[in-house]
């Protein structure tokens, strides 16, 4: 998993 993907996942989870 790339760092960008992880960041995106975190952002998505936070935006939930």
N, C-alpha and C positions, 0 to 999 in steps of 0.2 A: 504493500500500500504506500503510495507516495504521500509526502507531507501535504501537498495541495488537496489530495483526496480526503485526508484526515480532517483538514481545516474545513473543507466543504461539508463534511459529515457533521462536524461540531456545530457549524453555522446553521445547518438544516435542523439539527436537534434543538438548538437554542431558539430557532424561529418557530418551532412547533407551537 
